[in-house]
Amino acid sequence: MFSIEHEFDSTVVTLVDEGQAPLYEDIVINAFEECVTIEQYDPHNDRTQTVTLSMSQLRDLGAALNLPEGVYSIETKPA
């Protein structure tokens, strides 16, 4: 299950783990104009962990999900 909310300066997607145990904490993805953050509560440390991706890293991640094993470089064409 997931939810999508539009905030003032970002779009927030929350992913809820469903299914058989063990279940993981919700993941919250904040999409800003200049970056994307991924947050998940860590119950072992009692704090929220945050990872920040640049838009370039996000683009590369999206491409990587559909490619076989290897090393790649994405070139952007000038506008």
PDB file of N, CA, C and O in Angstrom:
ATOM      1  N   MET A   1       0.849  -1.160   0.000  1.00  0.00           N
ATOM      2  CA  MET A   1       0.000   0.000   0.000  1.00  0.00           C
ATOM      3  C   MET A   1       0.903   1.233   0.000  1.00  0.00           C
ATOM      4  O   MET A   1       1.997   1.216   0.565  1.00  0.00           O
ATOM      5  N   PHE A   2       0.435   2.289  -0.634  1.00  0.00           N
ATOM      6  CA  PHE A   2       1.188   3.537  -0.617  1.00  0.00           C
ATOM      7  C   PHE A   2       0.224   4.706  -0.686  1.00  0.00           C
ATOM      8  O   PHE A   2      -0.932   4.566  -1.084  1.00  0.00           O
ATOM      9  N   SER A   3       0.741   5.881  -0.282  1.00  0.00           N
ATOM     10  CA  SER A   3      -0.054   7.106  -0.382  1.00  0.00           C
ATOM     11  C   SER A   3       0.789   8.172  -1.067  1.00  0.00           C
ATOM     12  O   SER A   3       2.019   8.132  -1.025  1.00  0.00           O
ATOM     13  N   ILE A   4       0.111   9.124  -1.697  1.00  0.00           N
ATOM     14  CA  ILE A   4       0.767  10.252  -2.358  1.00  0.00           C
ATOM     15  C   ILE A   4       0.106  11.522  -1.853  1.00  0.00           C
ATOM     16  O   ILE A   4      -1.119  11.644  -1.862  1.00  0.00           O
ATOM     17  N   GLU A   5       0.933  12.472  -1.409  1.00  0.00           N
ATOM     18  CA  GLU A   5       0.430  13.762  -0.938  1.00  0.00           C
ATOM     19  C   GLU A   5       1.253  14.865  -1.583  1.00  0.00           C
ATOM     20  O   GLU A   5       2.464  14.726  -1.753  1.00  0.00           O
ATOM     21  N   HIS A   6       0.598  15.954  -1.940  1.00  0.00           N
ATOM     22  CA  HIS A   6       1.291  17.104  -2.504  1.00  0.00           C
ATOM     23  C   HIS A   6       1.377  18.188  -1.441  1.00  0.00           C
ATOM     24  O   HIS A   6       0.364  18.750  -1.024  1.00  0.00           O
ATOM     25  N   GLU A   7       2.603  18.473  -1.009  1.00  0.00           N
ATOM     26  CA  GLU A   7       2.868  19.508  -0.022  1.00  0.00           C
ATOM     27  C   GLU A   7       3.234  20.801  -0.748  1.00  0.00           C
ATOM     28  O   GLU A   7       3.251  20.847  -1.978  1.00  0.00           O
ATOM     29  N   PHE A   8       3.525  21.844   0.018  1.00  0.00           N
ATOM     30  CA  PHE A   8       3.877  23.140  -0.561  1.00  0.00           C
ATOM     31  C   PHE A   8       5.089  23.052  -1.476  1.00  0.00           C
ATOM     32  O   PHE A   8       5.061  23.569  -2.593  1.00  0.00           O
ATOM     33  N   ASP A   9       6.162  22.399  -1.010  1.00  0.00           N
ATOM     34  CA  ASP A   9       7.408  22.379  -1.777  1.00  0.00           C
ATOM     35  C   ASP A   9       7.860  20.991  -2.209  1.00  0.00           C
ATOM     36  O   ASP A   9       8.970  20.837  -2.718  1.00  0.00           O
ATOM     37  N   SER A  10       7.013  19.969  -2.015  1.00  0.00           N
ATOM     38  CA  SER A  10       7.412  18.613  -2.401  1.00  0.00           C
ATOM     39  C   SER A  10       6.197  17.719  -2.600  1.00  0.00           C
ATOM     40  O   SER A  10       5.079  18.046  -2.202  1.00  0.00           O
ATOM     41  N   THR A  11       6.458  16.581  -3.229  1.00  0.00           N
ATOM     42  CA  THR A  11       5.484  15.505  -3.298  1.00  0.00           C
ATOM     43  C   THR A  11       5.974  14.423  -2.361  1.00  0.00           C
ATOM     44  O   THR A  11       7.146  14.047  -2.404  1.00  0.00           O
ATOM     45  N   VAL A  12       5.086  13.914  -1.509  1.00  0.00           N
ATOM     46  CA  VAL A  12       5.463  12.932  -0.505  1.00  0.00           C
ATOM     47  C   VAL A  12       4.771  11.611  -0.827  1.00  0.00           C
ATOM     48  O   VAL A  12       3.546  11.537  -0.918  1.00  0.00           O
ATOM     49  N   VAL A  13       5.591  10.563  -0.997  1.00  0.00           N
ATOM     50  CA  VAL A  13       5.082   9.214  -1.223  1.00  0.00           C
ATOM     51  C   VAL A  13       5.463   8.388  -0.006  1.00  0.00           C
ATOM     52  O   VAL A  13       6.627   8.364   0.394  1.00  0.00           O
ATOM     53  N   THR A  14       4.482   7.710   0.585  1.00  0.00           N
ATOM     54  CA  THR A  14       4.738   6.841   1.725  1.00  0.00           C
ATOM     55  C   THR A  14       4.441   5.407   1.313  1.00  0.00           C
ATOM     56  O   THR A  14       3.346   5.098   0.842  1.00  0.00           O
ATOM     57  N   LEU A  15       5.438   4.526   1.497  1.00  0.00           N
ATOM     58  CA  LEU A  15       5.295   3.109   1.167  1.00  0.00           C
ATOM     59  C   LEU A  15       5.122   2.329   2.463  1.00  0.00           C
ATOM     60  O   LEU A  15       5.954   2.419   3.366  1.00  0.00           O
ATOM     61  N   VAL A  16       4.032   1.559   2.551  1.00  0.00           N
ATOM     62  CA  VAL A  16       3.732   0.778   3.740  1.00  0.00           C
ATOM     63  C   VAL A  16       4.007  -0.690   3.428  1.00  0.00           C
ATOM     64  O   VAL A  16       3.486  -1.226   2.450  1.00  0.00           O
ATOM     65  N   ASP A  17       4.818  -1.337   4.250  1.00  0.00           N
ATOM     66  CA  ASP A  17       5.137  -2.750   4.058  1.00  0.00           C
ATOM     67  C   ASP A  17       3.931  -3.587   4.459  1.00  0.00           C
ATOM     68  O   ASP A  17       3.411  -3.454   5.567  1.00  0.00           O
ATOM     69  N   GLU A  18       3.494  -4.447   3.555  1.00  0.00           N
ATOM     70  CA  GLU A  18       2.356  -5.326   3.820  1.00  0.00           C
ATOM     71  C   GLU A  18       2.773  -6.762   3.553  1.00  0.00           C
ATOM     72  O   GLU A  18       3.716  -7.012   2.802  1.00  0.00           O
ATOM     73  N   GLY A  19       2.088  -7.680   4.151  1.00  0.00           N
ATOM     74  CA  GLY A  19       2.387  -9.091   3.902  1.00  0.00           C
ATOM     75  C   GLY A  19       2.732  -9.800   5.181  1.00  0.00           C
ATOM     76  O   GLY A  19       2.299  -9.421   6.269  1.00  0.00           O
ATOM     77  N   GLN A  20       3.522 -10.841   5.026  1.00  0.00           N
ATOM     78  CA  GLN A  20       3.890 -11.656   6.172  1.00  0.00           C
ATOM     79  C   GLN A  20       5.031 -11.016   6.953  1.00  0.00           C
ATOM     80  O   GLN A  20       5.852 -10.283   6.401  1.00  0.00           O
ATOM     81  N   ALA A  21       5.061 -11.310   8.237  1.00  0.00           N
ATOM     82  CA  ALA A  21       6.131 -10.797   9.103  1.00  0.00           C
ATOM     83  C   ALA A  21       7.452 -11.443   8.699  1.00  0.00           C
ATOM     84  O   ALA A  21       7.422 -12.570   8.204  1.00  0.00           O
ATOM     85  N   PRO A  22       8.584 -10.821   8.873  1.00  0.00           N
ATOM     86  CA  PRO A  22       8.726  -9.528   9.531  1.00  0.00           C
ATOM     87  C   PRO A  22       8.447  -8.380   8.578  1.00  0.00           C
ATOM     88  O   PRO A  22       8.863  -8.400   7.420  1.00  0.00           O
ATOM     89  N   LEU A  23       7.742  -7.385   9.077  1.00  0.00           N
ATOM     90  CA  LEU A  23       7.437  -6.199   8.294  1.00  0.00           C
ATOM     91  C   LEU A  23       8.420  -5.094   8.659  1.00  0.00           C
ATOM     92  O   LEU A  23       8.880  -5.008   9.798  1.00  0.00           O
ATOM     93  N   TYR A  24       8.734  -4.255   7.687  1.00  0.00           N
ATOM     94  CA  TYR A  24       9.651  -3.145   7.911  1.00  0.00           C
ATOM     95  C   TYR A  24       8.877  -1.854   8.123  1.00  0.00           C
ATOM     96  O   TYR A  24       7.698  -1.763   7.782  1.00  0.00           O
ATOM     97  N   GLU A  25       9.543  -0.864   8.685  1.00  0.00           N
ATOM     98  CA  GLU A  25       8.928   0.444   8.922  1.00  0.00           C
ATOM     99  C   GLU A  25       8.577   1.105   7.585  1.00  0.00           C
ATOM    100  O   GLU A  25       9.165   0.789   6.550  1.00  0.00           O
ATOM    101  N   ASP A  26       7.609   2.029   7.625  1.00  0.00           N
ATOM    102  CA  ASP A  26       7.220   2.770   6.419  1.00  0.00           C
ATOM    103  C   ASP A  26       8.423   3.504   5.838  1.00  0.00           C
ATOM    104  O   ASP A  26       9.333   3.904   6.564  1.00  0.00           O
ATOM    105  N   ILE A  27       8.411   3.673   4.530  1.00  0.00           N
ATOM    106  CA  ILE A  27       9.412   4.479   3.836  1.00  0.00           C
ATOM    107  C   ILE A  27       8.709   5.726   3.329  1.00  0.00           C
ATOM    108  O   ILE A  27       7.651   5.642   2.705  1.00  0.00           O
ATOM    109  N   VAL A  28       9.306   6.897   3.602  1.00  0.00           N
ATOM    110  CA  VAL A  28       8.740   8.166   3.154  1.00  0.00           C
ATOM    111  C   VAL A  28       9.704   8.780   2.143  1.00  0.00           C
ATOM    112  O   VAL A  28      10.879   8.998   2.439  1.00  0.00           O
ATOM    113  N   ILE A  29       9.190   9.055   0.949  1.00  0.00           N
ATOM    114  CA  ILE A  29       9.984   9.637  -0.126  1.00  0.00           C
ATOM    115  C   ILE A  29       9.492  11.052  -0.359  1.00  0.00           C
ATOM    116  O   ILE A  29       8.319  11.265  -0.667  1.00  0.00           O
ATOM    117  N   ASN A  30      10.394  12.027  -0.213  1.00  0.00           N
ATOM    118  CA  ASN A  30      10.074  13.434  -0.452  1.00  0.00           C
ATOM    119  C   ASN A  30      10.735  13.863  -1.752  1.00  0.00           C
ATOM    120  O   ASN A  30      11.962  13.856  -1.851  1.00  0.00           O
ATOM    121  N   ALA A  31       9.949  14.233  -2.739  1.00  0.00           N
ATOM    122  CA  ALA A  31      10.479  14.681  -4.030  1.00  0.00           C
ATOM    123  C   ALA A  31      10.436  16.201  -4.083  1.00  0.00           C
ATOM    124  O   ALA A  31       9.369  16.802  -4.208  1.00  0.00           O
ATOM    125  N   PHE A  32      11.607  16.810  -3.987  1.00  0.00           N
ATOM    126  CA  PHE A  32      11.748  18.256  -4.084  1.00  0.00           C
ATOM    127  C   PHE A  32      12.204  18.610  -5.496  1.00  0.00           C
ATOM    128  O   PHE A  32      12.474  17.719  -6.302  1.00  0.00           O
ATOM    129  N   GLU A  33      12.292  19.889  -5.797  1.00  0.00           N
ATOM    130  CA  GLU A  33      12.737  20.328  -7.121  1.00  0.00           C
ATOM    131  C   GLU A  33      14.191  19.938  -7.386  1.00  0.00           C
ATOM    132  O   GLU A  33      14.540  19.585  -8.512  1.00  0.00           O
ATOM    133  N   GLU A  34      15.037  19.999  -6.362  1.00  0.00           N
ATOM    134  CA  GLU A  34      16.473  19.796  -6.562  1.00  0.00           C
ATOM    135  C   GLU A  34      17.000  18.443  -6.075  1.00  0.00           C
ATOM    136  O   GLU A  34      18.129  18.077  -6.400  1.00  0.00           O
ATOM    137  N   CYS A  35      16.203  17.690  -5.300  1.00  0.00           N
ATOM    138  CA  CYS A  35      16.667  16.406  -4.777  1.00  0.00           C
ATOM    139  C   CYS A  35      15.474  15.565  -4.323  1.00  0.00           C
ATOM    140  O   CYS A  35      14.330  16.020  -4.316  1.00  0.00           O
ATOM    141  N   VAL A  36      15.781  14.331  -3.948  1.00  0.00           N
ATOM    142  CA  VAL A  36      14.786  13.415  -3.394  1.00  0.00           C
ATOM    143  C   VAL A  36      15.365  12.844  -2.110  1.00  0.00           C
ATOM    144  O   VAL A  36      16.519  12.417  -2.083  1.00  0.00           O
ATOM    145  N   THR A  37      14.566  12.833  -1.040  1.00  0.00           N
ATOM    146  CA  THR A  37      15.012  12.211   0.201  1.00  0.00           C
ATOM    147  C   THR A  37      14.185  10.965   0.462  1.00  0.00           C
ATOM    148  O   THR A  37      12.996  10.906   0.146  1.00  0.00           O
ATOM    149  N   ILE A  38      14.841   9.971   1.047  1.00  0.00           N
ATOM    150  CA  ILE A  38      14.189   8.722   1.421  1.00  0.00           C
ATOM    151  C   ILE A  38      14.417   8.554   2.916  1.00  0.00           C
ATOM    152  O   ILE A  38      15.559   8.556   3.376  1.00  0.00           O
ATOM    153  N   GLU A  39      13.337   8.410   3.674  1.00  0.00           N
ATOM    154  CA  GLU A  39      13.425   8.311   5.130  1.00  0.00           C
ATOM    155  C   GLU A  39      12.784   7.019   5.614  1.00  0.00           C
ATOM    156  O   GLU A  39      11.770   6.571   5.079  1.00  0.00           O
ATOM    157  N   GLN A  40      13.398   6.431   6.637  1.00  0.00           N
ATOM    158  CA  GLN A  40      12.813   5.263   7.287  1.00  0.00           C
ATOM    159  C   GLN A  40      13.205   5.278   8.757  1.00  0.00           C
ATOM    160  O   GLN A  40      14.367   5.492   9.102  1.00  0.00           O
ATOM    161  N   TYR A  41      12.226   5.048   9.610  1.00  0.00           N
ATOM    162  CA  TYR A  41      12.486   4.981  11.049  1.00  0.00           C
ATOM    163  C   TYR A  41      13.276   3.713  11.355  1.00  0.00           C
ATOM    164  O   TYR A  41      12.941   2.634  10.866  1.00  0.00           O
ATOM    165  N   ASP A  42      14.324   3.844  12.165  1.00  0.00           N
ATOM    166  CA  ASP A  42      15.154   2.721  12.583  1.00  0.00           C
ATOM    167  C   ASP A  42      14.863   2.438  14.054  1.00  0.00           C
ATOM    168  O   ASP A  42      15.345   3.165  14.922  1.00  0.00           O
ATOM    169  N   PRO A  43      14.084   1.394  14.352  1.00  0.00           N
ATOM    170  CA  PRO A  43      13.716   1.132  15.746  1.00  0.00           C
ATOM    171  C   PRO A  43      14.898   0.711  16.614  1.00  0.00           C
ATOM    172  O   PRO A  43      14.849   0.865  17.835  1.00  0.00           O
ATOM    173  N   HIS A  44      15.961   0.182  16.006  1.00  0.00           N
ATOM    174  CA  HIS A  44      17.130  -0.234  16.790  1.00  0.00           C
ATOM    175  C   HIS A  44      17.862   0.971  17.370  1.00  0.00           C
ATOM    176  O   HIS A  44      18.388   0.901  18.481  1.00  0.00           O
ATOM    177  N   ASN A  45      17.900   2.072  16.628  1.00  0.00           N
ATOM    178  CA  ASN A  45      18.566   3.290  17.084  1.00  0.00           C
ATOM    179  C   ASN A  45      17.588   4.364  17.543  1.00  0.00           C
ATOM    180  O   ASN A  45      18.004   5.422  18.014  1.00  0.00           O
ATOM    181  N   ASP A  46      16.286   4.096  17.408  1.00  0.00           N
ATOM    182  CA  ASP A  46      15.231   5.034  17.779  1.00  0.00           C
ATOM    183  C   ASP A  46      15.414   6.381  17.087  1.00  0.00           C
ATOM    184  O   ASP A  46      15.306   7.432  17.718  1.00  0.00           O
ATOM    185  N   ARG A  47      15.693   6.342  15.778  1.00  0.00           N
ATOM    186  CA  ARG A  47      15.809   7.578  15.008  1.00  0.00           C
ATOM    187  C   ARG A  47      15.478   7.304  13.551  1.00  0.00           C
ATOM    188  O   ARG A  47      15.492   6.160  13.098  1.00  0.00           O
ATOM    189  N   THR A  48      15.185   8.358  12.837  1.00  0.00           N
ATOM    190  CA  THR A  48      14.878   8.253  11.417  1.00  0.00           C
ATOM    191  C   THR A  48      16.158   8.420  10.606  1.00  0.00           C
ATOM    192  O   THR A  48      16.914   9.371  10.803  1.00  0.00           O
ATOM    193  N   GLN A  49      16.384   7.487   9.701  1.00  0.00           N
ATOM    194  CA  GLN A  49      17.541   7.541   8.807  1.00  0.00           C
ATOM    195  C   GLN A  49      17.095   8.209   7.501  1.00  0.00           C
ATOM    196  O   GLN A  49      16.008   7.928   6.997  1.00  0.00           O
ATOM    197  N   THR A  50      17.938   9.093   6.958  1.00  0.00           N
ATOM    198  CA  THR A  50      17.603   9.810   5.730  1.00  0.00           C
ATOM    199  C   THR A  50      18.719   9.637   4.714  1.00  0.00           C
ATOM    200  O   THR A  50      19.899   9.748   5.046  1.00  0.00           O
ATOM    201  N   VAL A  51      18.334   9.364   3.470  1.00  0.00           N
ATOM    202  CA  VAL A  51      19.259   9.310   2.344  1.00  0.00           C
ATOM    203  C   VAL A  51      18.792  10.364   1.351  1.00  0.00           C
ATOM    204  O   VAL A  51      17.602  10.447   1.047  1.00  0.00           O
ATOM    205  N   THR A  52      19.729  11.175   0.841  1.00  0.00           N
ATOM    206  CA  THR A  52      19.397  12.214  -0.138  1.00  0.00           C
ATOM    207  C   THR A  52      20.017  11.852  -1.478  1.00  0.00           C
ATOM    208  O   THR A  52      21.209  11.559  -1.566  1.00  0.00           O
ATOM    209  N   LEU A  53      19.190  11.875  -2.525  1.00  0.00           N
ATOM    210  CA  LEU A  53      19.637  11.608  -3.892  1.00  0.00           C
ATOM    211  C   LEU A  53      19.513  12.878  -4.720  1.00  0.00           C
ATOM    212  O   LEU A  53      18.503  13.579  -4.652  1.00  0.00           O
ATOM    213  N   SER A  54      20.547  13.169  -5.500  1.00  0.00           N
ATOM    214  CA  SER A  54      20.426  14.270  -6.460  1.00  0.00           C
ATOM    215  C   SER A  54      19.500  13.804  -7.575  1.00  0.00           C
ATOM    216  O   SER A  54      19.211  12.613  -7.694  1.00  0.00           O
ATOM    217  N   MET A  55      19.044  14.727  -8.375  1.00  0.00           N
ATOM    218  CA  MET A  55      18.171  14.351  -9.495  1.00  0.00           C
ATOM    219  C   MET A  55      18.927  13.445 -10.470  1.00  0.00           C
ATOM    220  O   MET A  55      18.328  12.560 -11.081  1.00  0.00           O
ATOM    221  N   SER A  56      20.225  13.658 -10.619  1.00  0.00           N
ATOM    222  CA  SER A  56      21.050  12.816 -11.477  1.00  0.00           C
ATOM    223  C   SER A  56      21.128  11.386 -10.927  1.00  0.00           C
ATOM    224  O   SER A  56      21.022  10.423 -11.686  1.00  0.00           O
ATOM    225  N   GLN A  57      21.312  11.251  -9.621  1.00  0.00           N
ATOM    226  CA  GLN A  57      21.348   9.924  -9.008  1.00  0.00           C
ATOM    227  C   GLN A  57      19.999   9.225  -9.141  1.00  0.00           C
ATOM    228  O   GLN A  57      19.947   8.017  -9.369  1.00  0.00           O
ATOM    229  N   LEU A  58      18.923   9.966  -9.002  1.00  0.00           N
ATOM    230  CA  LEU A  58      17.591   9.399  -9.139  1.00  0.00           C
ATOM    231  C   LEU A  58      17.363   8.901 -10.561  1.00  0.00           C
ATOM    232  O   LEU A  58      16.806   7.822 -10.762  1.00  0.00           O
ATOM    233  N   ARG A  59      17.792   9.686 -11.547  1.00  0.00           N
ATOM    234  CA  ARG A  59      17.678   9.277 -12.948  1.00  0.00           C
ATOM    235  C   ARG A  59      18.459   7.985 -13.179  1.00  0.00           C
ATOM    236  O   ARG A  59      17.963   7.064 -13.828  1.00  0.00           O
ATOM    237  N   ASP A  60      19.688   7.917 -12.645  1.00  0.00           N
ATOM    238  CA  ASP A  60      20.508   6.725 -12.806  1.00  0.00           C
ATOM    239  C   ASP A  60      19.872   5.512 -12.127  1.00  0.00           C
ATOM    240  O   ASP A  60      19.916   4.408 -12.670  1.00  0.00           O
ATOM    241  N   LEU A  61      19.284   5.705 -10.954  1.00  0.00           N
ATOM    242  CA  LEU A  61      18.613   4.614 -10.259  1.00  0.00           C
ATOM    243  C   LEU A  61      17.456   4.077 -11.094  1.00  0.00           C
ATOM    244  O   LEU A  61      17.291   2.864 -11.230  1.00  0.00           O
ATOM    245  N   GLY A  62      16.657   4.981 -11.649  1.00  0.00           N
ATOM    246  CA  GLY A  62      15.546   4.563 -12.493  1.00  0.00           C
ATOM    247  C   GLY A  62      16.014   3.751 -13.691  1.00  0.00           C
ATOM    248  O   GLY A  62      15.395   2.747 -14.045  1.00  0.00           O
ATOM    249  N   ALA A  63      17.093   4.178 -14.308  1.00  0.00           N
ATOM    250  CA  ALA A  63      17.646   3.446 -15.451  1.00  0.00           C
ATOM    251  C   ALA A  63      18.204   2.096 -15.007  1.00  0.00           C
ATOM    252  O   ALA A  63      18.027   1.096 -15.702  1.00  0.00           O
ATOM    253  N   ALA A  64      18.873   2.058 -13.859  1.00  0.00           N
ATOM    254  CA  ALA A  64      19.511   0.835 -13.385  1.00  0.00           C
ATOM    255  C   ALA A  64      18.507  -0.276 -13.092  1.00  0.00           C
ATOM    256  O   ALA A  64      18.835  -1.456 -13.212  1.00  0.00           O
ATOM    257  N   LEU A  65      17.305   0.089 -12.714  1.00  0.00           N
ATOM    258  CA  LEU A  65      16.306  -0.918 -12.387  1.00  0.00           C
ATOM    259  C   LEU A  65      15.892  -1.741 -13.600  1.00  0.00           C
ATOM    260  O   LEU A  65      15.306  -2.813 -13.448  1.00  0.00           O
ATOM    261  N   ASN A  66      16.188  -1.252 -14.803  1.00  0.00           N
ATOM    262  CA  ASN A  66      15.778  -1.935 -16.032  1.00  0.00           C
ATOM    263  C   ASN A  66      16.949  -2.428 -16.872  1.00  0.00           C
ATOM    264  O   ASN A  66      16.764  -2.750 -18.046  1.00  0.00           O
ATOM    265  N   LEU A  67      18.143  -2.495 -16.302  1.00  0.00           N
ATOM    266  CA  LEU A  67      19.325  -2.905 -17.053  1.00  0.00           C
ATOM    267  C   LEU A  67      19.963  -4.142 -16.423  1.00  0.00           C
ATOM    268  O   LEU A  67      19.808  -4.383 -15.226  1.00  0.00           O
ATOM    269  N   PRO A  68      20.685  -4.929 -17.239  1.00  0.00           N
ATOM    270  CA  PRO A  68      21.400  -6.078 -16.680  1.00  0.00           C
ATOM    271  C   PRO A  68      22.649  -5.634 -15.922  1.00  0.00           C
ATOM    272  O   PRO A  68      23.008  -4.456 -15.940  1.00  0.00           O
ATOM    273  N   GLU A  69      23.298  -6.568 -15.269  1.00  0.00           N
ATOM    274  CA  GLU A  69      24.522  -6.293 -14.523  1.00  0.00           C
ATOM    275  C   GLU A  69      25.563  -5.628 -15.412  1.00  0.00           C
ATOM    276  O   GLU A  69      25.720  -6.002 -16.574  1.00  0.00           O
ATOM    277  N   GLY A  70      26.277  -4.639 -14.867  1.00  0.00           N
ATOM    278  CA  GLY A  70      27.310  -3.941 -15.634  1.00  0.00           C
ATOM    279  C   GLY A  70      27.543  -2.553 -15.072  1.00  0.00           C
ATOM    280  O   GLY A  70      26.943  -2.174 -14.066  1.00  0.00           O
ATOM    281  N   VAL A  71      28.421  -1.788 -15.726  1.00  0.00           N
ATOM    282  CA  VAL A  71      28.720  -0.405 -15.345  1.00  0.00           C
ATOM    283  C   VAL A  71      28.268   0.478 -16.500  1.00  0.00           C
ATOM    284  O   VAL A  71      28.594   0.209 -17.656  1.00  0.00           O
ATOM    285  N   TYR A  72      27.522   1.529 -16.191  1.00  0.00           N
ATOM    286  CA  TYR A  72      26.917   2.359 -17.219  1.00  0.00           C
ATOM    287  C   TYR A  72      27.144   3.841 -16.937  1.00  0.00           C
ATOM    288  O   TYR A  72      27.386   4.244 -15.799  1.00  0.00           O
ATOM    289  N   SER A  73      27.060   4.628 -17.982  1.00  0.00           N
ATOM    290  CA  SER A  73      27.083   6.082 -17.874  1.00  0.00           C
ATOM    291  C   SER A  73      25.983   6.613 -18.785  1.00  0.00           C
ATOM    292  O   SER A  73      25.917   6.252 -19.961  1.00  0.00           O
ATOM    293  N   ILE A  74      25.131   7.459 -18.250  1.00  0.00           N
ATOM    294  CA  ILE A  74      24.045   8.013 -19.037  1.00  0.00           C
ATOM    295  C   ILE A  74      24.463   9.381 -19.537  1.00  0.00           C
ATOM    296  O   ILE A  74      24.858  10.242 -18.751  1.00  0.00           O
ATOM    297  N   GLU A  75      24.377   9.577 -20.827  1.00  0.00           N
ATOM    298  CA  GLU A  75      24.708  10.869 -21.412  1.00  0.00           C
ATOM    299  C   GLU A  75      23.430  11.608 -21.740  1.00  0.00           C
ATOM    300  O   GLU A  75      22.495  11.033 -22.296  1.00  0.00           O
ATOM    301  N   THR A  76      23.391  12.879 -21.395  1.00  0.00           N
ATOM    302  CA  THR A  76      22.231  13.697 -21.731  1.00  0.00           C
ATOM    303  C   THR A  76      22.567  14.539 -22.952  1.00  0.00           C
ATOM    304  O   THR A  76      23.665  15.085 -23.062  1.00  0.00           O
ATOM    305  N   LYS A  77      21.619  14.636 -23.856  1.00  0.00           N
ATOM    306  CA  LYS A  77      21.812  15.429 -25.063  1.00  0.00           C
ATOM    307  C   LYS A  77      21.498  16.888 -24.767  1.00  0.00           C
ATOM    308  O   LYS A  77      20.551  17.186 -24.038  1.00  0.00           O
ATOM    309  N   PRO A  78      22.295  17.806 -25.332  1.00  0.00           N
ATOM    310  CA  PRO A  78      22.005  19.235 -25.118  1.00  0.00           C
ATOM    311  C   PRO A  78      20.644  19.594 -25.664  1.00  0.00           C
ATOM    312  O   PRO A  78      20.200  19.034 -26.666  1.00  0.00           O
ATOM    313  N   ALA A  79      19.990  20.516 -25.014  1.00  0.00           N
ATOM    314  CA  ALA A  79      18.638  20.939 -25.443  1.00  0.00           C
ATOM    315  C   ALA A  79      18.673  21.833 -26.654  1.00  0.00           C
ATOM    316  O   ALA A  79      17.625  22.268 -27.131  1.00  0.00           O
TER     317      ALA A  79
END
